Amino acid sequence: MKKTLSLSILLSAGLVIMLPKASLSQKISKPNVIYIYADDLGFGDLSSYGAQQIETPNLDKLAKSGTRFTNAHSSSATCTPSRFALMTGTYPWRQDGTGVLPGDAKLIVPTDKITLPKVFKNAGYTTAIVGKWHMGLGNQVKKDWNAAIKPGPNDVGFDYSFIFPATADRVPTVFLENGQVMAAEASDPILVDYDKKVGNDPTGKEHPELLKMQSSPGQGHNQTIVNGIGRIGYMSGGKRARWVDEEVSTTFLHKAQDFISQHQDKPFFLYFCLTEPHVPRMPATQFKGKSKLGYRGDAILQLDWTVGQIQQQLQLLGLDKNTIVIFSSDNGPVLDDGYVDGAVAQQNGHQAAGPLRGGKYSIFEGGTRVPFIVSGQGVAQGKVSDALISQIDLLATSAQLVGVNLRPGEAKDSEPLLKALTGQENKGRASMVQHAYTLAIVKDNWKYIAPSKGTPYMKLTDTETGNLPEDQLYDLKNDIGEKNNVADRYPEKVAELKQLLEAERKK
């Protein structure tokens, strides 16, 4: 007879860690872990974080059973750099080429250094990624999409991978399982190009009448049409391999559930990367129109339902009490990010970033302060924590959890914060660097934003970037909305934080 172990569930504003059912031989020191990572979900998008116009009962339940964090952050205000930081424990601005990648980019994660999945592999875990990747594939941009593509997720620590290459709005719109495009046919080879058109597929620019979702002007989502939606980039071939947007989310869910079921008797680590509510937002039919907030709201409902399906599976398998779940998001929210989908016209008072200023692409708090939930045995239940933590810390904290020693210099920016992440103490990081088109640093609720020559406002996405040519200082304890720049009033604090940021740059 198998014995069910109870272990912590860690949820990080878009990340979930789950633990499998344990046999008598499985040690409590090796809980199963699931990171659930949402895409472009804002601080104010969940009802447990104060949303009034939308209800997310499954994530609310997760928060009630664990610890909900109010000062947790992605490393960056866009997806590729945040994912790179999560995977490597290193600030992305330390490495060139970690900006938002096209769909044909080469791999940016080092294959010869420690990574998050390698931490678990070193502890005897079976590891998997299911969902969005967006950190490049192969050793070069030009690649043969009709053969096995390496290196990729399997070469940086994942035993199993089922992904799409970049984002849902970028070609190629295909699934890859362990580096091989699913349903590829030699007679219909896939070609991808981000500079010039390939093949004869219609584009959104040439044939807007073929679109079931119109592209927003000036944002580039009007190239090759797949499933009635214009994409960024050009693609030809692979007709049988191309996904249907309405089925992407459930496809990922089923693959994640299969992995959990197949590995329930031994320690596993699952990195489950959801696509919601990233564009193009084309949820399954059962969710369309349900939120009354346009397709973005519908996508959030689909996200919440997906998390609920994972929770239900864990309960049915007897894994819920010995699984750590972490849920979080890769960056803050954006409404119009390439498509006319009702997100702007049907807000109905919903504030995706809650009380925060800015959002995706912004150095203001709305860019990186995201939902973050951790739940499970050993995690404080029903607690709200204001500990300062970053997703970059999940690597060192996971090593601490499973008893893996990191070598000096490995994951240099990641801090072991197990007690903070389990809600056992409120002390998190002493300071943290935030990254958008400039850098900021936070310490003791004071935030300094370095001067930048970038645009202060992105008209196409309606985003305040936070870029200004002068020093900015905000008292986050009393001004979470960053409305008042007090740099002139506190020159000593500006000097202190500026020096601290410069020291971080030189590490």
N, C-alpha and C positions, 0 to 999 in steps of 0.2 A: 504493500500500500504506500502511495506517495504522500509525502508530507508537504503541505503548503507553507512556505515561509512568508513572513511579512517584511517588506522592505520599503524604503522611501520612494516616493514618486516626485520627480523634479520637473517643474513646468517653467519654461523660460519664454515669455512673450513670443511664441511661435515655435518652441522646441518641446518635444516630449520624450522622456526616457522611460522605457518599460522593462520590467523584469519577468522572465519566464517562470513557469511552474517548476519548483525545485524538487528533485528526488532526495532520498536520504543521504546520497553522497555529495550533493551540492552544498557548498558552504554559504553561510549567510554573508560572508565577506565578499561574495561575488553575486550581487543582485543583477538581474537583467535590467537593461537601461534603454529607454526610448526617448529620443529627442524629436519633438514635433515642431517643425519650423514653418511658420506662415510667411506669406510674401506680401509686403506692403500693408500690413495690418497696423492700424494706428492705436495710440494710447487710449483713445476714447471710443474704440470700435466694439468693445465688449460690455455687456450689461454689468458685469462684475467690476468694471472700471468706470462706471457711471453713465454709460449710454442709456438714453431714455427712449429713443426711437426704434431700437432693435433689441431683441432678446436672444441671448446665447446661453441657453440652459445647461448644455453639456460642459462648456468651459467654466460656467459659474459653479457647477457641481465640483469640478476639478479644483477650483480655487477654495471652495469651502472645506474640501478634504485635505488641504495642504496650506502652503504659504503663498500669498500673493504679494509681489514686489511692486513698489511704486517708484523706485529709482534705479531700475535696471535698463541696460542699454545694449544696443548693437554697437559694433565698433564704428560703423559708418552709416551715412544716410542713403546709401545705395546698396544694391544686392551683392554684386560680385565681391567688393572689398569686405563686406560683412561676413560672407561665407568663407573667404580666404582666412580672415582672422579667426573664425570659429574653428576652421580645420587645422590651422598651424600654430595658434597661440601667439601670433606675431602681428603687430599693427600693419595693415596693408600699405600704408604710406611709406613704409621702410623698403618696399620692393617695387620697382618699376613694372608697369604693365598690369596692375591690379584694378584698373578702372572697370566700368561696365563693359563687358566683352561682347563682341558680335558672336553669332552662332557658330562661326567656323574657326574661332580662336584656338590656339594651341594651349596645352595644359600649363597652368601657372602654379600649381601646387607641387613643391619639390617631392620627388619620389625617394630621395635618400635621407630625409629628415623625419623627425617625429611628427605624427599627425594625430588627430583625435581618434580615428578608428584604430591606429596602431597601438595607442594606449590600451585599448580593450583587447586587441589581439595578443599583446604582450602579457595580458592577464588570463589568457586562455579562452577568451570570448569568440563566438562566431559573430561576424560583423556584416552589416548590410546597409545600403542606401537605396531608398525608393523615392523617386520624385525628381524635382528640379535640381540640376547640377550647376551649370553656369560658371564653371571655372576652367573651361577649355578642355580640349581633347587632342591627343596626338602630339607629335613633336613639331608640327608645322601647320600653317593655315591651310594650304592646299592638301587635301587628304582624300583618300578613296573611301567614300561612304558605303561602298558595296562590299568591303572587306572588314575584318576585325580592326577596330581603331584603338591603338595603344600608343602611349600610356593614357590611362584614364582612372576612374575610381578604383578599379581592381588593383591598380599599381600603387595606390597611396594608402592601402590598408583595408579595403572592403573585400570580403570574401564573395559577396554577391552584390550586383548593382542592376537596378532597373530604373532608367532615367530618361529624360529628354535633355538634349545638349545644353540649352541655354534658357530662354524664356519662351512662353507660349506665343509671344508676338514676333518671334524671330525664327527664320528658317535655319536648319531643316526641321520640319514639323513631324518628327519621327521619334519612336521609342528605341532605346538601345538596351539590350540585356547582355550584361557582361561584355560590353564593347562591340556587340554586333547589332546592326539595325534589324529590328523585328520586321518580318514579312517582306524583306528586300528581295528583288528579283534581278537576276543577271541580265535579263532581256529588257529591263527598264531601269537603267543605271541612274543613280541620284547625282545630280550636279548642284553645287552651291556656290554662289558668288555674291559678295557684298559691294562690288564696284560696278559691275555691268550685268545686264540682263542675260540669262542663259535660257535656252529653250523657247517654247512658244506659249507657255502658260500666261493667261491674262493677268494684268496688274490692276490694282485698285485705281491707280492714276489714269490708266487708259480706259478702264471699263467700270466706273463706279456703279453702273446699273446692275452689276453682278453681285454687289455686296449686300449681305444681310445685316451687316453692322457697318455704318459709315465711319471712315477714318477722320480724325480731327485734322484740320488744316495745319500744314507746316511741321508735323511731327514725324513724318517719314513712314507711317504705317500704311502705305499705299502701294507697296510693291507686289510681289507674287501673291495671288489669292489662293488660299487653302480653306476649304469648308466655308466659302462665302465671306471670308475675312481677309483683308489685306494685311500683309506682314512686312517686317523690316527685312530686307535682303531678297535675293532672287534664288529660285529653286526650280529645277525641272526633274522629271522622272520620279520614281518611287511612288507611283500612284497607289499601289496596294498598301504601302507602308505608312501612308499619311494618316495621322490621327483625326478623330472627330472631337472637337472641343468639348461638346457636351458629355463625352465619355472619358475624358482624361482623368478627372478626379476619381471616379469610381475604379478606373483601371489601376491607378496608383494604390487606392485603398485595398483592392483585392490582392495585389502583389504584397503589400505590407502584411495583410492578414495571413496570407500563405506562409510568409517567412516566420511569423510568430508561431503559427500552428506547427510548422515543421521543426522548429527549434525550441519547443517549450520545455524540454527536459534538460537542457544545458544552458549555461550562461550565454546571453546574446546581447548585442548592441544594435539597435535599429535607428538610423538617421532617416526620419520620415519627413520629406520636404514637400509641403503642400504648395499648390500654385495660387490659391486664393489669398487675397482678392486682387492679384495682379491682372493686368490686361493681357489679352482680350477677355473680358468677363462674359463668359457664355456658359452659365451653369446648366445642370441637368434640368429637364422639363419640370420635375417636381418642385423645383425652387424658383422658377421664373415667375416674377410678379409677387412673390410671397412676402417680401420685406417692405414693399411700398417705398423703397429707397433706390429704385433702379437696379440694374444688374450687379452693381457693386455690393449693395446690401444683400441681394440674393446670394451672391458668392460667399458672403460672410456666413449666411445661414447654412450654406453647403459645407463650409469649413467646420462650423460647430457640429453639424450632423456627423461629419467624418470622424471628428475626435470622439464623439459619442459612440460610434461604431467600434472604434478601437477599445474604448473603455468597456463596452459590453462584451467584446471578445475576451478580454482579459478576465472578466468576471466568470464567463462561461467555462474558461479553461482553468480557473482557479489560480490565475496568475496576478490578480489585481493587488493582492496584499504583499507580493514580493517583487513588485515592479516599480521602478522609479520613472516617473514621467515628468519631462520638462517641456513646457510649451512657451514659444516666443515668436517674434517676427524679425525679419532681416533688416528692416528699417521702418520709418514712419509712413504715413498715408499720403496718397495723392488721389485726386478725383479724376481730372481729365489728363490721362497719360497716353493718349493716342487714339481714342475711339469715342464716339458719341453713344453713350450707353445708359444715360439717365442719371449718372452719378452726380452731375452738377445740377441738373434741372429738378431732381427729385430728392434733394437733401432733407427737406421737411424739418429743418432745425437740427439735424444730426451734425455733431462736431467730431469728425474722425480723429482729430488729435486731442480731443478733450480741451483742457484749459491751456494747452501748450501752444507756443508760437511756432510757425513753420511746419514742415512735413518732409516727405521724401525730397532729397536733394538739398536739404537745409542744414546749416550748422546750429540753428536754434534747436531747442529741446525736442520739438516735434519730429526732428529728423532721426533721432536715435533713441529717445526714451520710449520704450515699447512695453506691451504686456509681457509679463514674465511670471509663470506659475510653476511651483514645485510641489509635488504631492506624494504621499506614501508613508509607510511606517518609518518612524525615525524623523519624519518631517513634522514640524509643528502644525497642528490643524487649526483652520480658521484664523490664521494669523495674517496680519498685514505688516510687511517689513519695509522700512525706508532705507535699508542698507544699500550703499552704492556698489553696484556690481556690473560687470560687462560680460557679454557672451564670450569674449576672448578668454575669460577665466575658466570656461568649461573644460578645457583640456587639462590644465593643472589640477582642477578640482576633481575631475574624473580619475586622474592618476592617484590622487589622494584617496578617493573612494575605493578603488580596486587594488591599492597597494603596489602601484608601479612607481619606481623611482626615476625621475627625469634627470638627465645628465646636465651638468653646468652649461648654461647657454642655450639649452633647448627650450622652445616655446617661451622666449625671453620676456614677453609681455603678459603672460598668463599667470594669474595668482591663485594659489590653493585656498578656496573659501568654502570648504565643506560645511562648517558650522553656520556660516551665513546663509548658504543656499538651502540648508535644511531648516532654517528658521530658529536655530538654537541660540543664535546671538545676532544682534543688530549691527555689529561692526563689519563693514565690508571693506572696500578699497579706501586707501587714504586719498588717492587722486586718480583721475582717469582722463585720457586724451580722447576727444571726439573728432570725427573726420567727416568733412564734406568737401567743398571746394577750397576750404581752408582748414585750419586746425583750431581747436579750443581745448582748454583744460579746466577741469572741475576739481575743487578741493574745499572741504568744509562748507559746501553749499554756495561757494563763490565760483563764478564761471567767467573765465577770460577768453575772449575770441580774438585771435590774431588778426591784424589788418590784412586786407585782401583787395586786389584790383578787379576781382570778378564782379559780375552784375549783381546788384542787390535784389533784383526781382526778375523771375523767369515768367514772362507773360504767357507763354504757351501752356504752362502747367499751373499758373496762378500761385507761384511759390515765392515766399520771402526767403532768400537764400542765407541772409545774415552777413553777406559780404559787404564790408565797408572799409574805406582806406585808413580808418583810425582805430585805436584800441577800443574794445568794448568790455565792460564789466557788469555782471548782473548778480544780484543777491537772490539766489533761487529760493531761499527759505521764505522770503517775504514777497518775491516777485517771480513766481513760477512761469508766468507768461512772458517774461523778459521784455517788459514794456519800458523799463527805465534804465538807460545806460548810465551807470554811476562812476565811470572811470575817472572823471574829473574830481569827484568827491573823495576818492580813495586811491590816490597815486601810489601809496605804499603797497596796497594789495595788488595793484596792477603790476608793479615792479616785481613783487614776489612771484606771482603766477607766470609772468613773462619769463622769468629766470627758470622756473620749474619746467615750463614747456620747452625752453631751449635745451635744458639738460636732457629731456626725453628725446628730443630730436637727435642728440649726439650719441645716444646709447648704441 
